[in-house]
Amino acid sequence: MKHALLLSIMAGWMIPSCVSAQELVTSVQTEDIVSEPQPPVRPITPYERLEWFTKASIAPTNLLGGAALAGWGTLFNDPREYGTHWDGFGDRYGMVMSSVVTGNAMEAGLGAIWGEDPRYRRASVGSSMGGRLGHVVKWTFAAPGGDGTLRPAYARYLAIAGTSFLSNSWREPSEANNSQALDRIAFGFLGRMGTNTWDEFWPDAKKKFFHHSPRY
């Protein structure tokens, strides 16, 4: 029940956040509020794959999302073995981040076998608000192959699902079960959607926040 409520809150937060991000950047010039032109599609290199793994593991959405999940668990003492103190928060945060890093490593490694590119590419220039939101959702479940064709993100599916169930082996008994693992799969995809949302809208918001008018 607590997990279902948390999922609802996170989903409800993401929708207005996307809308607010779009409204924020509408005051910037038109060429600034749309995504930058994308370079021609080419296969991801081993170095770029490692770079993605590093950046994805310490992405602001993952760090903040991990803190939010740890805080929620501490508030409701879930799992109960950790308790409701700062040490418990730290244990929960470490558990969340270890799962994130493990999942990213699995996605990068498995994707290398069949050429799946885990990187997010922003919506094309001139995309509408609805188009950009749809792009965020689509790229949560799809990724380019070695030829640039968008296809189901099988490495991501295996990584999120695999990590969710594999982590049962090192989690506390009260959360090391299949029901909790299924919840973690849902959180995994919701987290990826949040990261995509950040990557899609933050560059525009950054231009708004750090835009300086020329001095005369």
Secondary structure, 3 states (H helix, E strand, C coil): CHHHHHHHHHHHHHHHHHHHHHHHHCCCCHHHHCCCCCCCCCCCCHHHHHHHHHHHHCCHHHHHHHHHHHHHHHHCCCCHHHCCCHHHHHHHHHHHHHHHHHHHHHHHHHHHHHCCCCCCCCCCCCCCHHHHHHHHHHHHHEEECCCCCEEECHHHHHHHHHHHHHHHHCCCHHHCCHHHHHHHHHHHHHHHHHHHHHHHHHHHHHHHHCCCCCCC
